[in-house]
């Protein structure tokens, strides 16, 4: 995970950079962390959303990002195992 000027990005397996979240300053003195709608649409089959796409604590965003790593690992591992058994 990398923060670039208010954007959080991840590298995909094929070395593309995807913006996964960004910060919003609503003038309250606190930042709000929002999931990128493009990322949510593109990877909706891999990531846990549960209707939550905005966080008020950076730790909550970090937990969501960790779950993306875990879910994508499971997805790739299962697909890899299915492919290997069909050889």
ChimeraX commands (.cxc) that place a marker at each C-alpha (Angstrom):
marker #1 position 0.00,0.00,0.00 radius 0.5
marker #1 position 1.32,3.41,-0.86 radius 0.5
marker #1 position -0.01,6.90,-0.15 radius 0.5
marker #1 position 0.56,9.34,-3.02 radius 0.5
marker #1 position -0.89,12.78,-2.35 radius 0.5
marker #1 position -4.08,11.49,-0.75 radius 0.5
marker #1 position -4.41,8.37,-2.91 radius 0.5
marker #1 position -3.75,4.82,-1.71 radius 0.5
marker #1 position -2.59,2.48,-4.45 radius 0.5
marker #1 position -1.71,-1.20,-4.83 radius 0.5
marker #1 position 0.33,-3.02,-7.45 radius 0.5
marker #1 position -1.48,-5.80,-9.28 radius 0.5
marker #1 position 0.09,-9.13,-10.20 radius 0.5
marker #1 position 0.75,-7.80,-13.70 radius 0.5
marker #1 position 2.53,-4.74,-12.22 radius 0.5
marker #1 position -0.24,-2.19,-12.82 radius 0.5
marker #1 position -0.92,0.46,-10.20 radius 0.5
marker #1 position -4.54,0.62,-9.04 radius 0.5
marker #1 position -5.90,3.45,-6.90 radius 0.5
marker #1 position -7.91,1.70,-4.18 radius 0.5
marker #1 position -8.80,4.58,-1.87 radius 0.5
marker #1 position -8.39,8.30,-1.43 radius 0.5
marker #1 position -8.72,10.85,1.34 radius 0.5
marker #1 position -11.39,13.52,1.58 radius 0.5
marker #1 position -11.09,16.63,3.74 radius 0.5
marker #1 position -14.59,17.74,4.70 radius 0.5
marker #1 position -13.32,20.75,6.63 radius 0.5
marker #1 position -13.91,19.17,10.03 radius 0.5
marker #1 position -10.24,18.71,10.84 radius 0.5
marker #1 position -10.48,14.98,10.16 radius 0.5
marker #1 position -9.81,13.05,6.99 radius 0.5
marker #1 position -12.31,10.56,5.60 radius 0.5
marker #1 position -10.96,7.56,3.67 radius 0.5
marker #1 position -13.09,6.45,0.71 radius 0.5
marker #1 position -12.80,3.41,-1.53 radius 0.5
marker #1 position -12.31,4.17,-5.21 radius 0.5
marker #1 position -15.55,3.41,-7.11 radius 0.5
marker #1 position -13.52,2.31,-10.15 radius 0.5
marker #1 position -11.57,-0.16,-8.03 radius 0.5
marker #1 position -14.75,-1.46,-6.40 radius 0.5
marker #1 position -16.39,-2.05,-9.79 radius 0.5
marker #1 position -13.32,-3.63,-11.35 radius 0.5
marker #1 position -12.58,-6.06,-8.50 radius 0.5
marker #1 position -15.99,-6.57,-6.91 radius 0.5
marker #1 position -15.69,-10.36,-7.27 radius 0.5
marker #1 position -12.48,-10.39,-5.19 radius 0.5
marker #1 position -12.98,-7.88,-2.43 radius 0.5
marker #1 position -15.18,-7.74,0.64 radius 0.5
marker #1 position -17.34,-4.63,0.51 radius 0.5
marker #1 position -20.28,-5.35,2.82 radius 0.5
marker #1 position -21.78,-1.97,1.92 radius 0.5
marker #1 position -18.95,-0.05,3.58 radius 0.5
marker #1 position -16.85,2.14,1.34 radius 0.5
marker #1 position -15.81,4.94,3.69 radius 0.5
marker #1 position -13.79,4.96,6.92 radius 0.5
marker #1 position -13.09,7.60,9.53 radius 0.5
marker #1 position -10.08,5.83,11.02 radius 0.5
marker #1 position -6.96,4.97,9.06 radius 0.5
marker #1 position -6.78,1.66,10.96 radius 0.5
marker #1 position -10.18,0.63,9.55 radius 0.5
marker #1 position -8.92,1.37,6.04 radius 0.5
marker #1 position -5.81,-0.72,6.75 radius 0.5
marker #1 position -7.97,-3.66,7.88 radius 0.5
marker #1 position -9.97,-3.45,4.64 radius 0.5
marker #1 position -6.78,-3.31,2.56 radius 0.5
marker #1 position -5.42,-6.36,4.42 radius 0.5
marker #1 position -8.61,-8.23,3.61 radius 0.5
marker #1 position -8.08,-7.40,-0.09 radius 0.5
marker #1 position -4.65,-9.04,0.07 radius 0.5
marker #1 position -6.12,-12.09,1.80 radius 0.5
marker #1 position -9.11,-12.44,-0.55 radius 0.5
marker #1 position -6.97,-12.04,-3.67 radius 0.5
marker #1 position -4.49,-14.60,-2.34 radius 0.5
marker #1 position -7.32,-17.08,-1.74 radius 0.5
marker #1 position -8.82,-16.39,-5.17 radius 0.5
marker #1 position -5.52,-16.84,-6.99 radius 0.5
marker #1 position -4.60,-19.92,-4.95 radius 0.5
marker #1 position -7.94,-21.62,-5.61 radius 0.5
marker #1 position -7.84,-20.82,-9.34 radius 0.5
marker #1 position -4.24,-22.04,-9.49 radius 0.5
marker #1 position -5.17,-25.31,-7.77 radius 0.5
marker #1 position -8.13,-25.84,-10.12 radius 0.5
marker #1 position -5.91,-25.17,-13.13 radius 0.5
marker #1 position -3.23,-27.56,-11.82 radius 0.5
marker #1 position -5.72,-30.40,-11.28 radius 0.5
marker #1 position -7.07,-30.01,-14.82 radius 0.5
marker #1 position -3.66,-30.48,-16.45 radius 0.5
marker link #1:1,2 radius 0.2
marker link #1:2,3 radius 0.2
marker link #1:3,4 radius 0.2
marker link #1:4,5 radius 0.2
marker link #1:5,6 radius 0.2
marker link #1:6,7 radius 0.2
marker link #1:7,8 radius 0.2
marker link #1:8,9 radius 0.2
marker link #1:9,10 radius 0.2
marker link #1:10,11 radius 0.2
marker link #1:11,12 radius 0.2
marker link #1:12,13 radius 0.2
marker link #1:13,14 radius 0.2
marker link #1:14,15 radius 0.2
marker link #1:15,16 radius 0.2
marker link #1:16,17 radius 0.2
marker link #1:17,18 radius 0.2
marker link #1:18,19 radius 0.2
marker link #1:19,20 radius 0.2
marker link #1:20,21 radius 0.2
marker link #1:21,22 radius 0.2
marker link #1:22,23 radius 0.2
marker link #1:23,24 radius 0.2
marker link #1:24,25 radius 0.2
marker link #1:25,26 radius 0.2
marker link #1:26,27 radius 0.2
marker link #1:27,28 radius 0.2
marker link #1:28,29 radius 0.2
marker link #1:29,30 radius 0.2
marker link #1:30,31 radius 0.2
marker link #1:31,32 radius 0.2
marker link #1:32,33 radius 0.2
marker link #1:33,34 radius 0.2
marker link #1:34,35 radius 0.2
marker link #1:35,36 radius 0.2
marker link #1:36,37 radius 0.2
marker link #1:37,38 radius 0.2
marker link #1:38,39 radius 0.2
marker link #1:39,40 radius 0.2
marker link #1:40,41 radius 0.2
marker link #1:41,42 radius 0.2
marker link #1:42,43 radius 0.2
marker link #1:43,44 radius 0.2
marker link #1:44,45 radius 0.2
marker link #1:45,46 radius 0.2
marker link #1:46,47 radius 0.2
marker link #1:47,48 radius 0.2
marker link #1:48,49 radius 0.2
marker link #1:49,50 radius 0.2
marker link #1:50,51 radius 0.2
marker link #1:51,52 radius 0.2
marker link #1:52,53 radius 0.2
marker link #1:53,54 radius 0.2
marker link #1:54,55 radius 0.2
marker link #1:55,56 radius 0.2
marker link #1:56,57 radius 0.2
marker link #1:57,58 radius 0.2
marker link #1:58,59 radius 0.2
marker link #1:59,60 radius 0.2
marker link #1:60,61 radius 0.2
marker link #1:61,62 radius 0.2
marker link #1:62,63 radius 0.2
marker link #1:63,64 radius 0.2
marker link #1:64,65 radius 0.2
marker link #1:65,66 radius 0.2
marker link #1:66,67 radius 0.2
marker link #1:67,68 radius 0.2
marker link #1:68,69 radius 0.2
marker link #1:69,70 radius 0.2
marker link #1:70,71 radius 0.2
marker link #1:71,72 radius 0.2
marker link #1:72,73 radius 0.2
marker link #1:73,74 radius 0.2
marker link #1:74,75 radius 0.2
marker link #1:75,76 radius 0.2
marker link #1:76,77 radius 0.2
marker link #1:77,78 radius 0.2
marker link #1:78,79 radius 0.2
marker link #1:79,80 radius 0.2
marker link #1:80,81 radius 0.2
marker link #1:81,82 radius 0.2
marker link #1:82,83 radius 0.2
marker link #1:83,84 radius 0.2
marker link #1:84,85 radius 0.2
marker link #1:85,86 radius 0.2
marker link #1:86,87 radius 0.2
view
